Amino acid sequence: MKARFFYQWNHHEPVYGHAPYLLAHAVLVEPGRFDKDGFNIYLLSALMSDFSANRFGDLDTALEEVEKVQTNQSDHFETGGQDFVHHITRSRVRFEHSVFGECPEWPIWCCTLSQYKAALQGYRSFLDMPKSIDSELTVELPDGKPEHCR
């Protein structure tokens, strides 16, 4: 499974007098695959909203903490932003909606730590590229199912 990072013009605010600007996006790239597993809705949208262009270094901090969890220097780490709380352990990364918690519209969703780390590293590498409509990066997300999602 692959994730694609790219910039897209945001034309949604000309009514308010704002000029169009480039906005980072990420999508799952699998020919003919519907995102039934939630990777676009949870993991990739969380990167865009919760780590907002690494504006405050929170993406770098998350990468450092993920490394500590992977190398047994820490048992867990929790981070989040405007959309999701990310509960990170060696066995899984669990996403819970920041506002609504667990509810029918936003059930708890999990991915493996290696999938999460690959997505974070991909997004970080993408942000190091020139901010251009031509910038694009595709990264491989490892296969796997998380343990103990709840």
C-alpha positions in Angstrom: 0.0 0.0 0.0 1.3 3.5 -0.9 0.6 7.0 0.3 1.0 9.9 -2.0 1.9 13.4 -0.7 1.3 16.4 -3.0 0.3 20.1 -3.0 -3.0 21.3 -4.3 -4.3 24.9 -4.9 -6.8 26.0 -2.3 -9.4 28.1 -4.0 -12.0 28.0 -1.3 -11.5 31.4 0.2 -11.6 34.0 -2.6 -15.0 35.2 -1.2 -13.1 36.5 1.8 -10.4 38.2 -0.3 -7.8 35.6 0.2 -5.6 34.6 -2.7 -5.4 30.9 -3.6 -2.5 29.1 -1.9 -0.8 25.7 -1.9 -2.1 23.2 0.6 -0.5 19.8 1.4 -2.6 16.7 0.8 -2.1 13.0 1.2 -4.1 10.1 -0.2 -3.8 6.3 -0.3 -2.7 5.2 -3.8 -3.9 1.7 -4.7 -5.5 1.2 -8.1 -9.1 0.1 -7.7 -8.9 0.0 -3.9 -11.6 1.7 -1.9 -10.3 2.9 1.4 -12.4 0.5 3.4 -9.6 0.2 6.0 -9.7 3.9 7.0 -6.1 4.9 6.1 -7.3 8.1 4.2 -9.9 9.1 6.8 -7.7 8.5 9.8 -4.0 8.2 9.3 -3.4 10.5 6.3 -6.0 13.2 7.2 -4.5 13.2 10.7 -1.1 14.0 9.3 -2.5 17.0 7.4 -4.6 18.4 10.3 -2.7 17.4 13.4 0.9 18.1 12.3 0.0 21.1 10.1 3.2 21.5 8.1 5.3 20.8 11.2 4.6 24.4 12.1 5.5 24.0 15.8 7.9 21.0 15.4 5.3 18.6 16.6 5.9 16.2 13.6 9.6 16.1 14.6 8.7 15.5 18.2 6.3 12.7 17.2 9.0 11.0 15.1 11.4 11.2 18.1 8.8 9.7 20.5 7.9 6.9 18.0 11.6 6.0 17.9 11.7 5.8 21.7 8.6 3.6 21.8 10.2 1.3 19.1 13.4 1.0 21.0 11.8 0.3 24.3 12.9 3.6 25.9 9.3 4.5 26.4 6.1 2.4 26.7 3.7 4.8 25.0 3.3 8.3 23.7 0.2 10.4 23.1 -0.1 13.4 20.8 -2.8 15.1 18.8 -4.2 18.1 17.2 -7.4 19.5 15.9 -8.8 16.2 14.6 -7.4 13.2 16.4 -5.7 12.0 19.6 -2.9 9.5 18.6 -2.3 6.9 21.3 1.0 5.3 20.3 2.3 1.9 21.7 4.5 -0.8 20.2 1.5 -3.0 19.3 -0.6 -0.3 17.6 -1.4 3.4 17.1 -5.0 4.2 18.0 -6.8 7.2 16.7 -9.7 8.8 18.7 -11.5 11.8 17.5 -10.4 14.9 19.5 -13.9 16.4 19.8 -16.4 13.6 19.7 -14.3 10.8 21.2 -15.6 7.3 20.3 -19.0 7.6 18.6 -20.8 5.9 15.7 -19.6 8.5 13.2 -16.0 8.3 14.4 -15.2 4.8 15.7 -11.8 4.1 17.1 -9.3 3.2 14.4 -5.8 1.7 14.6 -2.8 1.0 12.4 0.5 -0.6 13.1 3.4 1.4 14.6 5.5 0.7 11.4 2.7 2.1 9.2 2.4 5.2 11.3 6.2 5.8 11.3 6.4 5.3 7.6 3.6 7.8 7.0 5.2 10.3 9.5 8.6 9.9 7.8 7.1 10.3 4.3 5.2 13.5 5.3 8.4 14.9 6.9 10.4 14.2 3.7 7.7 15.7 1.6 7.8 18.9 3.7 11.5 19.2 3.0 10.8 19.4 -0.7 10.1 22.7 -2.4 6.6 24.0 -1.8 5.4 23.7 -5.4 2.5 22.3 -7.3 5.1 20.0 -8.9 6.3 18.5 -5.6 5.1 15.0 -5.0 6.3 12.0 -3.0 5.0 8.4 -2.8 5.9 6.2 0.1 5.3 2.6 0.8 3.3 1.8 4.0 4.1 -1.6 5.4 1.4 -4.3 5.4 0.0 -5.5 8.7 -2.8 -5.4 11.2 -2.5 -3.8 14.6 -2.9 -5.8 17.8 -5.4 -4.8 20.5 -7.1 -1.8 18.9 -9.2 -0.9 21.9 
